[in-house]
Amino acid sequence: SAYFDGVSSYLQLPARYLPNELTITLWFHPDSTANDWQPLISLYQNYAQTGVPYRIVLTQNGGTSNYIFNTQNANSQTTSSSGNPRTTVFSIVFSSWNFFAISIDASGNWRCVFPDGTSQLLPAHRAIYDDIFYEDIFVGTNPTSSGFYQGYISNLKIHDRALTFGEMQEIRRATNPGSPQPCLASPVASAERFSQSLAGA
């Protein structure tokens, strides 16, 4: 696991190609509600190449025990015919390990596995991207805000296909990190080593 100090530590991954399916799986252990809108992961589309700057963000919902997974047009925070945002909100437990997984298939269906182990299917809304390049992937921060995540992150993976409920539940069973290790002296360095597990599957 990697520790993020909530002040300045984050992980930035090089731009990577993703097809028109995506799954994100991770365990996270947030310290407290001290930082509002603590961002866990942010993906930005390369607007220069695509002209459609959709973004994907997993972040704390203000100073609450809820987290939000959101996709929307980066140029507009409101729903519009050209870029309808979709959001799912779920509860977490601070100072404890929480699992979250979401898969998005080519038709825009969302399949979510929440920290309490429950699953949810959100029927096709619209495809959020189609064979595009994303800009750098940020872990522990959001480049459009000043927030930083405080706590541990473990077993974060970005898969280049839409996993099934069964596959995501199996990852949840197999990768529970248990109690976090003591904070390493250099959170960013530990995050860089940890980033080796962020390979497409």
Secondary structure, 3 states (H helix, E strand, C coil): CEEEECCCCCEEECCCEECCCEEEEEEEEECCCCCCCCEEEEEEECHHHHCCCEEEEEEECCCCCEEEEEEEECCCCCCCCCCCCEEEEEECCCCCCEEEEEEECCCCCEEEECCCCCEEEECCCCCCCCCEEEEEEEECECCCCCCECEEEEEEEEEECCCCCHHHHHHHHHHCCCCCCCCCCCCHHHHHHHHHHHCCCC
